[in-house]
Amino acid sequence: MDDPFQEALARGGAGKQRIGAAAAALIPDGATVILDIGTTAHFVALALTAKDVTVLTASLPTFEHLRSTRQAELVLLGGQWSEQYQCLTGPQVSAALARQQADIAFLGCSGVSDTGRIRDNSFAQSDVKRAIRAASTTTYLLADEDKFPGKGSTSPFDVDLLDGIITDARALAPSLVERCFNHHTEIRTV
């Protein structure tokens, strides 16, 4: 199981901040953006400076930050409340995403295996991640160095289906790098 949101945020560190800033820099003015739950995606919201953007999220901390700063038009994706992850989750979120179209999305994860499998600890969140990817033209995975290989018994998909990975990890498994190269999945190291 992943750490509760507030505990993970408290030890967020400079790496997650750099990842969030690099992701936010990819968001053009006027874009529709999906921000996944989790602390690394939350750092994207903290770094967001684009104007006239629409942000879809199921993360309450991300929603509250953007609401208070008036940085974006907001769509809160409803579902069942998760106190641990400070988000809304479940099939309602996936169903809402099926009716959306975003220009760019940023996903979190519990880990990335050396073979390229995205790892998560929640079946419900794996379904939501699949729905986010399906609703977005471009999808990046946000993964700090602790996520390689990370943990998680469920997988929404492999890196093959991503446009890129933004990470602060300096050394990735050669098999993962090769798989990303072969499937044109960009690796941005910050």
C-alpha positions as a Python dict, from the first residue, in 0.01 Angstrom:
ca = {
    (1, 'M'): (0, 0, 0),
    (2, 'D'): (120, 350, -79),
    (3, 'D'): (185, 603, 196),
    (4, 'P'): (-97, 844, 283),
    (5, 'F'): (-96, 1160, 70),
    (6, 'Q'): (0, 1404, 348),
    (7, 'E'): (294, 1185, 462),
    (8, 'A'): (423, 1151, 105),
    (9, 'L'): (381, 1524, 44),
    (10, 'A'): (571, 1614, 362),
    (11, 'R'): (877, 1432, 234),
    (12, 'G'): (813, 1530, -131),
    (13, 'G'): (1162, 1655, -183),
    (14, 'A'): (1336, 1850, -452),
    (15, 'G'): (1307, 1565, -703),
    (16, 'K'): (929, 1573, -712),
    (17, 'Q'): (939, 1953, -734),
    (18, 'R'): (1171, 1934, -1038),
    (19, 'I'): (947, 1673, -1200),
    (20, 'G'): (640, 1890, -1135),
    (21, 'A'): (807, 2199, -1280),
    (22, 'A'): (923, 2010, -1591),
    (23, 'A'): (572, 1873, -1645),
    (24, 'A'): (407, 2213, -1592),
    (25, 'A'): (643, 2362, -1851),
    (26, 'L'): (492, 2127, -2112),
    (27, 'I'): (142, 2269, -2063),
    (28, 'P'): (61, 2530, -2325),
    (29, 'D'): (-183, 2812, -2270),
    (30, 'G'): (-534, 2706, -2361),
    (31, 'A'): (-472, 2335, -2296),
    (32, 'T'): (-702, 2088, -2128),
    (33, 'V'): (-498, 1891, -1875),
    (34, 'I'): (-565, 1583, -1663),
    (35, 'L'): (-371, 1563, -1337),
    (36, 'D'): (-374, 1223, -1168),
    (37, 'I'): (-389, 1181, -793),
    (38, 'G'): (-70, 1165, -587),
    (39, 'T'): (197, 1399, -469),
    (40, 'T'): (408, 1419, -784),
    (41, 'A'): (105, 1523, -991),
    (42, 'H'): (23, 1772, -715),
    (43, 'F'): (364, 1932, -771),
    (44, 'V'): (257, 1993, -1132),
    (45, 'A'): (-36, 2199, -1002),
    (46, 'L'): (195, 2388, -766),
    (47, 'A'): (422, 2481, -1061),
    (48, 'L'): (142, 2559, -1308),
    (49, 'T'): (180, 2904, -1462),
    (50, 'A'): (0, 2850, -1795),
    (51, 'K'): (-297, 3074, -1853),
    (52, 'D'): (-643, 2984, -1971),
    (53, 'V'): (-609, 2611, -1899),
    (54, 'T'): (-870, 2361, -1794),
    (55, 'V'): (-760, 2103, -1537),
    (56, 'L'): (-948, 1780, -1471),
    (57, 'T'): (-854, 1597, -1151),
    (58, 'A'): (-985, 1363, -884),
    (59, 'S'): (-727, 1491, -634),
    (60, 'L'): (-882, 1714, -370),
    (61, 'P'): (-550, 1881, -269),
    (62, 'T'): (-479, 1963, -635),
    (63, 'F'): (-833, 2094, -682),
    (64, 'E'): (-812, 2307, -366),
    (65, 'H'): (-474, 2455, -462),
    (66, 'L'): (-586, 2551, -811),
    (67, 'R'): (-919, 2678, -680),
    (68, 'S'): (-748, 2904, -429),
    (69, 'T'): (-498, 3042, -681),
    (70, 'R'): (-753, 3071, -962),
    (71, 'Q'): (-492, 2930, -1198),
    (72, 'A'): (-731, 2720, -1405),
    (73, 'E'): (-1085, 2633, -1496),
    (74, 'L'): (-1148, 2324, -1289),
    (75, 'V'): (-1335, 1998, -1332),
    (76, 'L'): (-1344, 1779, -1021),
    (77, 'L'): (-1396, 1417, -1121),
    (78, 'G'): (-1639, 1263, -872),
    (79, 'G'): (-1636, 918, -720),
    (80, 'Q'): (-1591, 741, -389),
    (81, 'W'): (-1382, 934, -133),
    (82, 'S'): (-1041, 790, -33),
    (83, 'E'): (-914, 949, 287),
    (84, 'Q'): (-571, 788, 252),
    (85, 'Y'): (-508, 925, -97),
    (86, 'Q'): (-714, 1245, -55),
    (87, 'C'): (-898, 1176, -379),
    (88, 'L'): (-1214, 1055, -542),
    (89, 'T'): (-1185, 712, -699),
    (90, 'G'): (-1374, 428, -854),
    (91, 'P'): (-1579, 359, -1164),
    (92, 'Q'): (-1748, 699, -1147),
    (93, 'V'): (-1415, 870, -1220),
    (94, 'S'): (-1346, 637, -1513),
    (95, 'A'): (-1698, 692, -1648),
    (96, 'A'): (-1657, 1071, -1630),
    (97, 'L'): (-1324, 1050, -1811),
    (98, 'A'): (-1485, 849, -2093),
    (99, 'R'): (-1673, 1168, -2185),
    (100, 'Q'): (-1367, 1397, -2176),
    (101, 'Q'): (-1083, 1483, -2413),
    (102, 'A'): (-759, 1636, -2286),
    (103, 'D'): (-455, 1764, -2469),
    (104, 'I'): (-209, 1632, -2210),
    (105, 'A'): (-221, 1416, -1898),
    (106, 'F'): (21, 1347, -1617),
    (107, 'L'): (2, 1014, -1436),
    (108, 'G'): (149, 901, -1108),
    (109, 'C'): (237, 545, -1017),
    (110, 'S'): (360, 320, -739),
    (111, 'G'): (644, 192, -952),
    (112, 'V'): (789, 106, -1291),
    (113, 'S'): (938, -241, -1334),
    (114, 'D'): (1263, -303, -1521),
    (115, 'T'): (1051, -467, -1794),
    (116, 'G'): (838, -155, -1843),
    (117, 'R'): (524, -249, -1649),
    (118, 'I'): (362, 45, -1468),
    (119, 'R'): (287, -65, -1112),
    (120, 'D'): (8, 42, -879),
    (121, 'N'): (-135, -75, -547),
    (122, 'S'): (-500, -18, -632),
    (123, 'F'): (-715, -193, -891),
    (124, 'A'): (-950, 105, -887),
    (125, 'Q'): (-664, 347, -958),
    (126, 'S'): (-531, 124, -1236),
    (127, 'D'): (-871, 154, -1404),
    (128, 'V'): (-864, 532, -1359),
    (129, 'K'): (-512, 551, -1508),
    (130, 'R'): (-631, 357, -1816),
    (131, 'A'): (-923, 601, -1848),
    (132, 'I'): (-690, 902, -1814),
    (133, 'R'): (-462, 768, -2086),
    (134, 'A'): (-758, 697, -2316),
    (135, 'A'): (-895, 1049, -2264),
    (136, 'S'): (-569, 1227, -2346),
    (137, 'T'): (-385, 1300, -2668),
    (138, 'T'): (-46, 1301, -2493),
    (139, 'T'): (35, 1117, -2168),
    (140, 'Y'): (339, 1146, -1944),
    (141, 'L'): (423, 934, -1642),
    (142, 'L'): (572, 1119, -1344),
    (143, 'A'): (806, 893, -1148),
    (144, 'D'): (1067, 993, -894),
    (145, 'E'): (1373, 774, -836),
    (146, 'D'): (1198, 573, -561),
    (147, 'K'): (952, 443, -820),
    (148, 'F'): (1217, 232, -998),
    (149, 'P'): (1119, -47, -953),
    (150, 'G'): (880, 70, -683),
    (151, 'K'): (599, -155, -571),
    (152, 'G'): (250, -255, -667),
    (153, 'S'): (66, -574, -752),
    (154, 'T'): (-153, -436, -1030),
    (155, 'S'): (-63, -272, -1360),
    (156, 'P'): (-273, -41, -1576),
    (157, 'F'): (-43, -82, -1881),
    (158, 'D'): (317, -81, -1999),
    (159, 'V'): (542, 214, -2084),
    (160, 'D'): (478, 138, -2453),
    (161, 'L'): (149, 329, -2431),
    (162, 'L'): (305, 646, -2288),
    (163, 'D'): (443, 942, -2476),
    (164, 'G'): (703, 1000, -2209),
    (165, 'I'): (835, 958, -1857),
    (166, 'I'): (955, 1253, -1650),
    (167, 'T'): (1188, 1144, -1372),
    (168, 'D'): (1473, 1248, -1149),
    (169, 'A'): (1624, 896, -1157),
    (170, 'R'): (1977, 908, -1290),
    (171, 'A'): (2016, 537, -1362),
    (172, 'L'): (1734, 335, -1515),
    (173, 'A'): (1751, -34, -1596),
    (174, 'P'): (1895, -87, -1947),
    (175, 'S'): (1598, -310, -2033),
    (176, 'L'): (1356, -27, -1946),
    (177, 'V'): (1554, 230, -2144),
    (178, 'E'): (1563, -4, -2444),
    (179, 'R'): (1190, -70, -2427),
    (180, 'C'): (1117, 303, -2410),
    (181, 'F'): (1348, 366, -2706),
    (182, 'N'): (1186, 89, -2912),
    (183, 'H'): (837, 227, -2848),
    (184, 'H'): (925, 597, -2886),
    (185, 'T'): (853, 669, -2520),
    (186, 'E'): (1059, 974, -2434),
    (187, 'I'): (1256, 976, -2107),
    (188, 'R'): (1306, 1326, -1961),
    (189, 'T'): (1549, 1334, -1671),
    (190, 'V'): (1531, 1646, -1453),
}
